[in-house]
Structure formats: C-alpha cells, structure tokens
Amino acid sequence: MHKQRMHARINAPTLRRQRGVSFMGLIIGAVIVIFLALLGLKVAPAYIEYFSVKKAVTGIAASPDAKGTVGDIRKAFDKRAQIDDISVVSGADLEVSKEGSDVVISFAYPKKVPLFSNVSLYFDFAGSSSR
C-alpha cells in the first residue's frame, strides 16, 4: 500500500505540468491551418474552372451538336462558354477527333495561380470528353 501512495505522489505533479497545448504549439498550428486555408482559396477557382470546361466538353460531345462539323462543335462550345463564363479555353482551342463512331473533344491549357509576392503555382490542365 505504501508503494501505491508513493507512486501516486510522483505522478501527480507530472500530470499537472503536462496538460494542454503550449502557446507556441497553438500559434504554429494556427499558422499552418491559415496557410492551408489560403492555399485552398487560391487553388479552388482554378479547379472549378477546369471542371466547368470539362462539363461543357462532355455535354457537347453527348449532344446532337456533336453530329455536325468541327466548326459546329466549336461554335456550340463558344455558346456554352459564354453562358458558363469560361474564358480560359475557346472553341478554336479544342481538338475534335473521332474514335469509332464517337466524337472526342479534347482541350489543354496552362493556369498560373499567384500565391504571394513572387511565388506562384503552375497547373497544366488537360481533359477530353472520353475520360
């Protein structure tokens, strides 16, 4: 019994000293979370724009407009791009080809996202209606 009380007295001060997060740990954690949130807020619009282009291309490939000429497909994309406010790719930038009986519309474009000062992220987006 004497050993148990002595063991409890040794651990009690240790437990009081080791509670919670230190102030510096809290500051460092907050800085990391804020940096990641800002990075996400800068990068998210580039991906939203990419998915808008991809949605427009797959929509046109599945529509009756895809049965027309290459010029018709490009005009259909330009109309949809105007409605969806897509400015990174135009109808002239699209590559239109046929795989069997299916029309495949492909696109590729670079996107530079400035982060701060002279630091930027560079993305090479590419997609097609078949993937």
N, C-alpha and C positions, 0 to 999 in steps of 0.2 A: 504494500500500500504506500509505503514511503517513497518508493521509486516512481510511482504514478504521479504523486503530487509534485515531485521534483521535476519530472518530465513536463508536466503542465505549466510549471512556473518558467521553464526555459522557453517553451514555445509561445507563451502569451506575449512577451514583448516583440518577438519576431512577427507575429500576426499583426500587431498594431502598426508596425513600421511598413508593412508590405501591402497596404490596401490601395486600390485605385490606380489611376494613370498619373504619371507625373505631368507637370505643366508643360515641360518641353516635349514630352511624348504627345500631348494633346495638340500643341502647336504644329509639330511635324506632321501628325496625322491630318490636321485641318488643311495644311498647305498641300499635301498630296491629294486630298479629296477635291479641293478647289481647282488644282491644276487639271485633274482628270475631267472634272465637270466642264471647265473652259475648253479643253481639247474636244470633248464630245459636242459642245455647242458650235465649235468651228467646223468640225468634220461632218456633222449630221446633214447640213444642207447640201453638201456635195453628193452624198449617198442618196438623199431624197430626189435630187435632180437626176441622178443616174437611173433610179427606179422609175421615174416618170418617163424617161426616154425609152427604157426597156418595155414599159407597159404600152406606150404608144406604138412601138415597133411590132410587138406581138399582136396588138389589137388590129393593126393594119394588115398583117400577114394572115390573120384569120378572117378578115372581112372580104366582101365581094370586090373591094377595090384592088385586092391582090391579083385578081384575074386579068387586070388591064396591063398596059405597058409599063415600062420602068418609069417613064415620065409621069404616068398617072399615080403610081405608088409614091413618088417623090412629092407630087402635089398634095396627095392625101396626107402625107406626113407633115408637110408645111402647114396645112389647115389645122391639123390636130396640135401641132407645136404652138400655133398661135393661140389656140383655146387653152392649152395646158401651160402656157407661158414657158416654153422650152426655148432657150436661146443658145445652148452650147453646141447643138447639132442642127443642121438644116437638111432639107431634102437632098441637096446636092452632095452632102457628106455621106449619104447612105450607099452601101454596096448591096445591090439586088442581084440575086442569082437563083437558080432552080436546082433543087435536089430531088430528082424523080419528078413527081407531079406537084411538089410543094414549092412555094416561093419562100426563099430565105432572105431576110433583110438583116444586114449586119451594120454595126457602127463602132467607131472607136474615137476617143478624144482624150486629151490630157486635161487635168484640172490642177491648178496651183492654189493651195489654201494658205494664206499668210497667217501665221500664229502670233508672233510678236517680233518687233524690231526687224532683224534680217533673217529670221527663221521661218521657213515655210515647209509645208508638206506638199508633195507632188504625187498625184494619182494618175494612172493610165487606165481609164475605164474602157471596156470593150464588151460588146454583147451582140446577140443575134436573136432572131425570132425562133430559132430551132432549139436553143438551150434554155 
